[in-house]
Every structure is written in structure tokens, then in C-alpha cells.
């Protein structure tokens, strides 16, 4: 799939160069004529890159590479200062453990001033540039159903980040021309597509098949495709490309059958299982003292067992018992039976709330991973009662069981809370994207984002 969202890449690469330049300037200010000797003969470049690498990790964990997250210069300055403070602490620990990595006394302190100046200046220039650069793609959406409008709404909200411009909607009903949808509205009917492509300088026509099946003027569209190079795509493909999820509303099985992806080779699954075993073993060995402390806290602060054991649905619909630290009162479902957990759930104990925010309640699931019932990364396992209900109400819900459930997953990091059928639909769309694009690289991305979520103590599932 082509990389259309180039803005974050340009931002990160430009900032990498500027951070490295700030460190080099700091070396010259501190050491003067000896700076070149340090860089060339005293491993100065690797030491400088270490500073830049640690700095960029802290910038990432401060959400400074989320183009939607920074709200202004003040917010940027506060986050940047906090990130650089964390960088100094991490470097202090590394330098204490490995003194040979020190680049020079006082160099980092001097470099920080250049870093703040360069980063703020670069962000201001980048924002100015992205506002003035023409959008990379001008999209014409054929169809006005819910899925098309949802896509348009997401793209419109992220238009600066993604570099897209929605020029209008096409509706099969000519009487709806001029009707507002979001921004803009309906600009024509099916027969108007060839003229609209030319008049509005359209780069890509996005077709919702449920609205346009059997109504498209194929011969005329074929002429446009050959003469102008305009791209025609299914709504589901564009939605996946720009949002990281697969829209299940109005999705036809044929799209899933004929689209790329869904490759589960033996080598990939063997590698995934091997990594699960290694990570679970290391996690259990390192995490045992933490789990003993957590278990004691649970036991001492509320009545009931330290762990709770619950039936969940796993690979190919087979049920298994999941193990977690208890975070709710012992009698949480005595009168209600199985119910969705909600935000600020009154059944959650004070210690349980902390365990959920830090994901420490999930640690006993490492045993499920080691046994092969779960994977580190995969769709979230649900209770049989909920699976039966959701399978009846949501198309393609059963397809999420083609993989082992995961301790974490694409849906968990992109849509962190779910307490209704509507939330289950949203999370299913992310699960289908993960299943379609399954890879070890994507697993590592998810694990890194999960670590970020744990460190930042973002909300419970």
C-alpha cells in the first residue's frame, strides 16, 4: 500500500536532523576547536546519535509526533520541556552505567537550549508549510451512506495531517444535488461524475458500492481512467488506508475475498508463536516480584480471591479460562449476571482502578500466552455471552476468531474503551485491519504503543 501520509515522515526526519545539529552545536560551543576531534576520533557521532535517539523516544511518548495532539506553542513548549527533562534523566542513568558513553561534560545542557529553539522553530515552519501546500489528493465520494459520511468526517478532521481534500459527494438521486453533508455537500449525480472529475480536478473517485452498484457509467469512466489517470477505488479500501480500520457497514464479503492481505503463512505464525514464548517467559521471570506485590495489594484491600478466572472465547471459537488480577468487588455480578464494564464503574475497587490504568491486572495472562491459548498481540478475548450477542448483531464478528486473542492489540491501542454494541463494532473494524495486515512489524508497533499507554497510564479497557 503506498505511503500517502507523508507529513509525519517529513516532520520526524526534519526534526532528527535539527536535533543532531543542536547536539553538534552544543559540542562546538563547549569544546571549541576540540569538537571535530571528539566527533571523528572519540566516537562522537554515535554518542550524539544516542542523545538524539533518546530524545526522540521521549518526544514520541509525550505525543509530540501526533499531529492532532499539540494545540499551540504553549502546549508544545510544555511538552517539549518535559520530554527533554525525561531525556536528561534517562541519559544520566545510561552515563552512570556506561561512563564511556558520555559525550562531554556540559554538552547536553548547552544542546538543550538549541533543541528547544530548533524544534519550536521547525514546528512553526512545518505548520505554516502544511497549511499552504496543496492537498496531495482531491477526493470525490460516490455515495452518501453512513460509511461514506464517516470516512469524510474523519478525513476532514485530519485534513492537515493527511493532506486530503474532499471536493464533494455524488448521490444517485439527482434531487439531492446541493444538499449539505458535512463540508462540502452533494455536488452531482452519478451521470455527472465525468464532468465533475474534470471541473473539480479530482485525483481519486471513491465509490461506495452499496450506493452505486449497477448505476455507474462504466464506459465513460473507463475513458476518464485511460485519458486522465484518475484513480477509482472502493470506499472500503480508502477507509482502511486512511483510518487503520475496515468499515464493516455495507461491507460486502467479495471485498474481503478479493482484497490483498489475510496471509497467515506457516513461517509468520511460527515466528509469532516463538516470540510469544520468549516474551511470556521473560515477562513471567521479571514480573514475578511485581505480581507478588500486586497480589498482596488486591488481597489486603478488598475481600475475595487475589485472581479471578473467567471463560473467554479464543481461536476458532474454542473457550478457555483467562487469568487476571481481580479489579472488581467479589460480588460484582451476583445480582446482574454478565454485564458490560463501563467508564468509572462503581464495581471497580480503588486498587483495581490503578491496576487497570497501568495494565498490571493483565500480567497473569502471560501464563495463557505461554500455554498457547493467547498471543501477546491479537483481538481482545470476549466472554461467550457477549460473543453470542455480538455475532448475531454485527456482520463479520465471528471472523475475529481466526487468530488467537491477544493481551493487547490494534483495537486496544486505537480505541481503548468498549462498553456497548457500538463500541464493539468500532473495535471489530480495527481487529479486521489487524487480521488483514498481520505481520511481526505491526506486532512490534502495537507492543511499543502499548508500552506507551502503560507508561502514560491511559484509561482502562
VENFENGI-V359040 format. One record per residue. N is the residue number from 1. BURIAL is I if it has 16 or more other ideal C-beta (glycine too) atoms within 10 Angstrom, else O. D_CENTER is the distance of its C-alpha to the mean C-alpha in whole Angstrom. Layout:
n=[N N]
burial=[BURIAL BURIAL]
d_center=[D_CENTER D_CENTER]
//
This chain:
n=[1 2 3 4 5 6 7 8 9 10 11 12 13 14 15 16 17 18 19 20 21 22 23 24 25 26 27 28 29 30 31 32 33 34 35 36 37 38 39 40 41 42 43 44 45 46 47 48 49 50 51 52 53 54 55 56 57 58 59 60 61 62 63 64 65 66 67 68 69 70 71 72 73 74 75 76 77 78 79 80 81 82 83 84 85 86 87 88 89 90 91 92 93 94 95 96 97 98 99 100 101 102 103 104 105 106 107 108 109 110 111 112 113 114 115 116 117 118 119 120 121 122 123 124 125 126 127 128 129 130 131 132 133 134 135 136 137 138 139 140 141 142 143 144 145 146 147 148 149 150 151 152 153 154 155 156 157 158 159 160 161 162 163 164 165 166 167 168 169 170 171 172 173 174 175 176 177 178 179 180 181 182 183 184 185 186 187 188 189 190 191 192 193 194 195 196 197 198 199 200 201 202 203 204 205 206 207 208 209 210 211 212 213 214 215 216 217 218 219 220 221 222 223 224 225 226 227 228 229 230 231 232 233 234 235 236 237 238 239 240 241 242 243 244 245 246 247 248 249 250 251 252 253 254 255 256 257 258 259 260 261 262 263 264 265 266 267 268 269 270 271 272 273 274 275 276 277 278 279 280 281 282 283 284 285 286 287 288 289 290 291 292 293 294 295 296 297 298 299 300 301 302 303 304 305 306 307 308 309 310 311 312 313 314 315 316 317 318 319 320 321 322 323 324 325 326 327 328 329 330 331 332 333 334 335 336 337 338 339 340 341 342 343 344 345 346 347 348 349 350 351 352 353 354 355 356 357 358 359 360 361 362 363 364 365 366 367 368 369 370 371 372 373 374 375 376 377 378 379 380 381 382 383 384 385 386 387 388 389 390 391 392 393 394 395 396 397 398 399 400 401 402 403 404 405 406 407 408 409 410 411 412 413 414 415 416 417 418 419 420 421 422 423 424 425 426 427 428 429 430 431 432 433 434 435 436 437 438 439 440 441 442 443 444 445 446 447 448 449 450 451 452 453 454 455 456 457 458 459 460 461]
burial=[O O O O I O I O O O I O O I I O O I I I I I I I I I I I O I I O O O I O O I I O O O O I O O I I O I I I O I I I I I I I I I I I O O I O O I O O O O O I O O I I O O I I O I I I O O I O O O O O O O O O O O I I O O I I O I I I O I I I O I I O O I I O O I I O O I O O O O I O I I I I I I I I O O I I I I I I O O I O O I O O I I I I I I I I I I I I O O O I I O O O I O O O O I I I I I O I I I O I I O O I O I I I I I I I I O I I O O O I O O O O I O O I O O O O O I O I O I I I I I I I O I I O I I I I I I I O O O I I O O O O O O O O O O O O O O O I O O I I O O I I O O I I O O O O O O I O O I I O I I I O O I O O O I O I O O O I I I I O O O O I O I I I I I I I I O O I O O O O O O O O I O O O I O I I I O I I I I I I I I I I I I I I I I O I I I O O I I I I I I I I I I I O O I I O I I I O O I O I I O I I I O I I I I I I I I I I I I I O I I O O O O O I I I I I I I I I I I I O I I O O O O I O O I I O I I O I I O O O O O O I I]
d_center=[17 18 16 17 14 16 16 14 16 19 18 17 20 22 21 22 25 26 25 27 30 30 31 33 35 35 37 39 40 41 42 44 46 45 41 41 43 40 37 39 41 40 36 35 32 30 31 30 26 26 26 24 21 21 21 18 16 17 16 13 13 15 12 14 12 10 13 13 13 17 20 23 25 26 22 21 24 24 20 22 25 23 21 24 26 23 24 28 27 25 28 31 30 29 33 34 34 34 37 37 33 35 35 38 39 37 35 32 33 35 32 30 32 31 27 27 29 28 24 25 27 25 22 25 26 23 22 26 25 22 24 27 26 26 23 22 23 25 24 26 25 28 28 27 26 23 20 22 22 18 17 19 18 15 16 19 17 14 18 18 15 15 19 20 23 23 27 28 28 31 32 35 37 39 40 36 37 36 34 31 28 25 26 28 30 32 33 35 36 35 39 37 34 37 38 35 33 36 36 33 32 29 27 25 26 24 26 25 28 28 30 31 33 36 36 35 38 37 40 39 36 36 39 36 34 36 38 35 32 30 27 27 24 23 21 19 18 17 15 13 13 12 9 8 10 14 16 19 21 24 22 25 25 27 23 22 25 25 22 21 19 19 21 22 24 26 25 22 22 25 23 20 23 24 21 21 25 24 21 23 26 25 23 26 29 27 26 29 31 28 28 32 31 29 31 34 32 31 35 37 35 35 37 36 35 32 30 30 29 28 28 25 24 23 24 26 26 28 28 28 28 25 26 25 26 28 26 28 32 34 35 32 33 36 37 34 33 29 27 24 23 22 21 24 25 29 29 27 29 29 28 26 23 23 22 20 18 18 17 21 22 20 22 25 22 23 26 25 23 26 28 26 25 21 19 16 13 14 14 15 19 21 25 27 28 25 24 28 27 24 25 28 26 23 23 22 21 23 21 18 21 21 19 20 18 16 16 12 10 7 8 9 6 5 8 10 14 16 20 21 21 19 16 17 17 13 12 14 13 9 12 14 11 11 15 15 13 14 15 15 13 10 11 12 8 7 11 10 7 10 12 11 11 14 16 15 16 14 15 16 15]
//
